[in-house]
Amino acid sequence: MLILKNLLRRRTRTLLSTLGIALGIAAIIAFNAVGRGFKESLDRYMRSTGAEVLVVNRSAMAPEYSRISKEEVDQVRALPGVEHLSAGTFTIISGRVLKKPKIKFLTVFGRVPGDRLIEKYKPGIDGRLLQADDEMILGSDAARDLELKTGDTLELLHHPLKVVGIYTSDVKFESAGCVVPSSMIQQEMKMGDSVGLFWLYLKPGSDWKAIRAAIEEKCPNLAAIQTSEFTAYYNQLDYIDWFVWIVSLISVVVGGLGVLNTMLMSVSERTREIGTLRAVGWSRGQVLRLILTEGMLISMVGGCLGVLIGTFGAETLIHWAPRGLDTRYSALLLTQGFLIAVALGFFGALYPAWQASRLSPIEALKYE
Amino acid sequence: MSELAIRTRDLVKRYDGAGITALAGVSIDVERGHYLCIMGPSGSGKSTLLNLVGALDVPTSGDVVLNGRSLATESNLDVVRAREIGFIFQLHNLIPTLTAVENVEIPMMAIGVPRRARKQRAVELLTEVGLSHRLDSVATRLSGGERQRVSIARALANRPSVILADEPTGDVDSRTGEQIMECIQAARKQCGATLVVVTHNPEISRGAERTLHMKDGLLQ
């Protein structure tokens, strides 16, 4: 009774403090969910290719900047153990260039018509796969945003391309993208006969490590990555984690300071009452527990709210943000968010609680 | 000796920082069940004496013996305050957000009385002090006299052996003050507690078995 009434005494302050915690936890949940969602999308995409190995230029910061010469492609293709090589290019085109206000950017996957890598789009496609250099297939989200359907034409990189199929994908950035002939991107990006990257399908029983060693021996500027390890390999993705953790850290500090401030003010205002409690026999431990429980109650309510706001916020974020982002929640993430809130309440209230418990009853009763 | 509820010996309380000697060596004996009134002007040391007897403060030297137990050797003064002492303050010191019943429950929470028993006892005590119609009123909505009655009920909550009242009528008019003193006396008689009242109102001392006068930290 005492705890609840103490918290409700200054409703606005308690509410603001609770909201401070809630927004901190919401930021942690939302950014983690989006960050994890993006990484998992990449993993899903890599798995969906069915290839075992991805090869990129070692010095490329990201796949879109990777360049691999035709000679290197041919050398790798000739390696024993390689069953098939699917070359590809990749670029991102701004919505402004497309003059389509509904779309912020379009992810463009360059593929060789008829190649094995295109076959993965076959299930559920509305229309057919691209077979010629003046054709393209569109992801369902991109088709919706571009307001295109099968049979329509889209001018892309100065090339009119006929939409021959609309595919679906559970990878958001793929669903928000399109697949065009690789030659078109090579021409527009002035890549000559270089490709951006390629996937390797290995013969049964082949040792991927031996193939990697062979690739790196013959073509030292190439890096062979197991597709299942892609997100772990690409340390550029670590920036996502850093960003998420920096946001989380700031949120935690702000939330903790909010609880600290609230509880310090609360203890200061209630000094005489704490003196009364001590005068009628409450022990230091009981006073300590009272203040700690108040702080933790704020943080627990804030934590629950934060989990809800964070989940809702992440979904809102990816709804309004450029298409292609995805979210990934786990029971662990939500539990972590809640436990961080509880810890914030505990540590934020610890000092005020200790201060309150140290008050001498007689000094506290005299406090004006 | 065993009949003494309170015994103090050469109690001295000095505030070194301020250079003040609030008590300069006070020795009193109060028999169990008696009503002692301590009078004196402001700054005479009477409240300091009450705080030392009530284990709210510790003396610079000397000792307080409550029911045969020396406070100087007592390891847990919280328990002494919770179980042996009932305080009635001049300004009531009620928790403003709590109801009358909840305020009376506060000392019982200190010693772990179960919730239902706490509430039952609080209702009984408030009924005894004439507040059965104000049980669920928040402290801030009570009059000065009603608040002091709640404060009396709170002081009796844990059936203390000693009730200490510091200017219990200082914040109410004289008629309400008389009613409050009657209420305190009735409660004391019912539970057989020893009562020490500090005041500078001579009217208060009328029912006392003994009245002591203090000045400049000493008994007169």
Chai-1 contact restraints between the chains, C-beta under 6 A:
chainA,res_idxA,chainB,res_idxB,connection_type,confidence,min_distance_angstrom,max_distance_angstrom,comment,restraint_id
A,M1,B,E102,contact,1.0,0.0,6.0,A-B,restraint_1
A,K5,B,T97,contact,1.0,0.0,6.0,A-B,restraint_2
A,R9,B,T97,contact,1.0,0.0,6.0,A-B,restraint_3
A,E273,B,I95,contact,1.0,0.0,6.0,A-B,restraint_4
A,T276,B,N93,contact,1.0,0.0,6.0,A-B,restraint_5
A,A279,B,L56,contact,1.0,0.0,6.0,A-B,restraint_6
A,A279,B,F87,contact,1.0,0.0,6.0,A-B,restraint_7
A,V280,B,I106,contact,1.0,0.0,6.0,A-B,restraint_8
A,V280,B,P107,contact,1.0,0.0,6.0,A-B,restraint_9
A,G281,B,D78,contact,1.0,0.0,6.0,A-B,restraint_10
A,G281,B,R81,contact,1.0,0.0,6.0,A-B,restraint_11
A,G281,B,A82,contact,1.0,0.0,6.0,A-B,restraint_12
A,G281,B,P107,contact,1.0,0.0,6.0,A-B,restraint_13
A,G281,B,A110,contact,1.0,0.0,6.0,A-B,restraint_14
A,W282,B,A110,contact,1.0,0.0,6.0,A-B,restraint_15
A,S283,B,D78,contact,1.0,0.0,6.0,A-B,restraint_16
A,P361,B,L56,contact,1.0,0.0,6.0,A-B,restraint_17
A,I362,B,N51,contact,1.0,0.0,6.0,A-B,restraint_18
A,I362,B,L56,contact,1.0,0.0,6.0,A-B,restraint_19
A,I362,B,D57,contact,1.0,0.0,6.0,A-B,restraint_20
